[in-house]
Amino acid sequence: MLNYLKQTKLANTAPLSLVLLIISALLGTSHILPSILPYFVLLICGMGALCLQYNLAIIKLVFARPQRKMWWEVIPIVIITMIIAYIFVIVGAVLFNIPVNKNDALGNGDQLSKLINLFWVSISLIGEEVITASLTFPIYTLTLKKFGNQKAWLFAAIVGSLLFGLLHFRVYHWNLYQMFFPIGLGRLPFTWLWLKADSLWPAIVAHILYDLILFIPLVVN
């Protein structure tokens, strides 16, 4: 995946991916679409955006099977991500008096309905990693020659994470601090895991476990 990005230029159709990214932001975070369809919007639009930015080969690469040893990185990454997120939350509350808006993705139904919604939310997290890749990869490609490999990845990872945070504008009611820091920059360990695994899968699993830890108490209550 990484070597491919280093050697490949953006396709002429790359600007069209902006349309899919806008659609994903509008439909993937709302209840406009019926039933379970919103949970698949980020995945579909993210894959479509990647294909427009590069070509179909990128899909196989982002879902490549990682080395077995990479699965041992998942739990530490979940712990690190949680620590970073809580630090951002505490800093926001103590220094800036910024309230934390709860994520109501599970709804207000009974435990069974919340469990069902939790399953679909977990599926949608695959799409969150793919859509973040579609926000991050083009920035890396565009800045690689100017910044060099490491600086380009750092810049792309930060900008991609901030844009990922903005996708949550409905969920967190335009709480910019929460979107940019606990949700946006707080996900950088997942992006680091992309690089080390050369695949999205370990980060997808880490992201799902992370959200399960946050959401399970909401199911029980």
C-alpha positions in Angstrom: 0.0 0.0 0.0 2.7 2.5 1.0 5.0 1.7 -1.9 2.1 2.0 -4.3 1.3 5.5 -3.0 4.9 6.5 -3.3 5.0 5.5 -7.0 1.5 6.5 -8.1 0.2 9.9 -9.1 -3.3 11.0 -8.5 -5.7 10.1 -11.3 -7.3 12.8 -13.5 -10.6 11.8 -11.9 -9.4 12.6 -8.4 -11.2 16.0 -8.1 -14.5 14.1 -8.6 -13.9 12.3 -5.3 -14.8 15.5 -3.5 -18.4 14.9 -4.5 -18.4 11.5 -2.8 -16.7 12.9 0.2 -19.3 15.6 0.6 -22.1 13.0 0.1 -20.5 10.8 2.8 -20.5 13.8 5.2 -24.1 14.6 4.6 -25.7 11.1 4.3 -23.4 9.1 6.5 -24.1 11.1 9.6 -27.9 11.6 9.2 -31.1 9.6 9.1 -32.1 10.8 5.7 -31.6 7.3 4.2 -33.9 4.5 5.4 -33.1 1.5 7.6 -29.4 0.5 7.8 -28.2 2.3 4.7 -26.4 5.2 6.5 -24.0 2.7 8.1 -22.7 1.8 4.7 -22.4 5.3 3.2 -18.8 6.0 4.5 -17.6 2.6 3.2 -19.1 2.9 -0.2 -18.2 6.6 -0.7 -14.7 6.0 0.7 -14.0 3.1 -1.7 -15.4 5.1 -4.6 -13.3 8.1 -3.7 -10.1 6.0 -3.5 -10.9 4.5 -6.9 -11.4 8.0 -8.4 -8.2 9.2 -6.7 -6.0 6.3 -7.8 -7.6 3.2 -9.4 -9.2 -0.1 -8.4 -5.8 -1.5 -7.4 -5.9 0.7 -4.2 -8.9 -1.2 -2.8 -7.1 -4.5 -2.8 -4.0 -2.9 -1.2 -5.9 -1.2 1.7 -7.6 -4.4 2.5 -4.4 -6.5 2.2 -3.8 -9.2 4.8 -1.3 -7.8 7.4 1.5 -9.9 9.0 0.3 -11.9 12.0 2.6 -10.0 14.4 0.7 -6.8 13.6 -2.4 -8.1 15.5 -0.4 -7.8 18.7 -0.3 -4.0 18.1 -4.1 -3.7 18.3 -4.7 -3.7 22.1 -1.8 -1.3 22.8 -3.1 1.1 20.2 -6.6 1.0 21.7 -5.2 1.8 25.1 -3.0 4.6 23.8 -5.9 6.1 21.7 -8.1 6.0 24.8 -5.5 7.8 27.0 -5.0 10.5 24.3 -8.7 11.0 23.9 -9.3 11.4 27.7 -6.3 13.8 28.0 -7.9 16.0 25.3 -11.3 15.8 27.1 -9.8 16.7 30.4 -7.8 19.6 28.9 -10.9 20.9 27.2 -13.0 20.7 30.3 -10.4 22.2 32.7 -8.7 24.8 30.6 -11.4 25.9 28.2 -14.6 24.8 30.0 -15.7 22.9 26.9 -18.5 20.4 27.5 -18.4 16.9 26.2 -21.3 16.0 23.9 -22.4 12.4 24.2 -22.5 10.3 21.1 -26.1 9.2 20.6 -25.5 6.8 17.8 -27.1 3.9 19.7 -30.4 5.8 20.2 -32.7 5.7 23.2 -34.4 2.4 22.8 -34.2 -0.7 24.9 -31.0 -2.8 25.4 -31.8 -5.1 22.4 -32.2 -2.2 20.0 -29.0 -0.6 21.3 -27.1 -3.9 20.8 -28.4 -4.1 17.2 -27.4 -0.5 16.6 -24.0 -1.2 18.2 -23.5 -4.0 15.6 -24.3 -1.6 12.7 -22.1 1.1 14.2 -19.2 -1.4 14.4 -19.8 -2.1 10.7 -19.7 1.6 9.9 -16.3 1.9 11.5 -14.8 0.0 8.6 -16.1 2.9 6.5 -14.7 5.4 8.9 -11.2 4.1 8.3 -11.7 3.9 4.5 -13.1 7.4 4.3 -10.2 8.7 6.4 -7.8 7.0 4.0 -9.5 8.7 1.1 -8.9 12.0 2.9 -5.3 11.3 3.9 -3.8 9.5 0.9 -4.3 12.3 -1.7 -2.7 14.8 0.7 0.3 12.5 1.1 0.6 12.1 -2.7 0.4 15.9 -3.3 3.0 16.8 -0.7 5.4 13.9 -1.1 7.9 15.6 -3.4 7.8 18.9 -1.4 8.1 17.5 2.1 9.7 14.1 1.7 8.2 10.8 2.9 8.0 11.3 6.7 7.0 14.9 6.8 4.4 14.3 4.0 2.9 11.4 6.0 2.8 13.5 9.2 1.1 16.4 7.5 -1.4 14.1 5.6 -2.2 12.2 8.8 -2.9 15.4 10.8 -5.0 17.0 8.1 -6.8 13.7 7.3 -7.6 13.2 11.0 -8.9 16.8 11.4 -11.1 16.3 8.4 -12.3 12.9 9.9 -13.2 14.8 13.0 -15.3 17.3 11.0 -17.4 14.4 9.7 -18.8 14.2 13.1 -20.4 17.6 13.0 -23.9 16.3 13.5 -23.0 13.8 16.2 -21.2 16.3 18.3 -23.4 19.4 17.4 -20.5 21.4 15.9 -18.4 21.2 19.1 -15.2 22.0 17.2 -12.8 21.2 20.0 -14.4 17.7 20.4 -14.3 17.1 16.7 -10.7 18.3 16.2 -9.0 16.9 19.3 -10.5 13.9 21.0 -12.1 12.6 17.8 -9.8 14.0 15.1 -6.2 14.1 16.4 -7.1 11.4 19.0 -7.3 8.9 16.1 -3.7 9.4 15.0 -2.6 6.1 16.5 -5.0 4.3 14.1 -3.3 6.1 11.2 0.1 5.1 12.5 -1.1 1.5 12.6 -1.9 1.8 8.8 1.7 2.6 8.2 3.2 -0.1 10.3 0.8 -2.8 9.1 0.7 -1.6 5.5 -3.1 -2.4 5.7 -6.2 -0.9 7.2 -7.3 -4.1 8.9 -5.5 -3.8 12.2 -6.6 -0.1 12.5 -10.2 -1.2 11.7 -10.2 -3.8 14.4 -8.6 -1.4 16.9 -11.2 1.3 16.0 -14.1 -1.2 16.6 -12.7 -2.3 19.9 -12.2 1.3 21.0 -15.8 2.2 20.2 -17.1 -1.0 21.8 -15.4 0.0 25.1 -17.0 3.4 24.9 -20.5 2.2 23.8 -21.0 -0.9 25.9 -21.7 1.1 29.1 -24.4 3.0 27.2 -26.0 -0.4 26.3 -26.0 -1.6 29.9 -27.5 1.6 31.3 
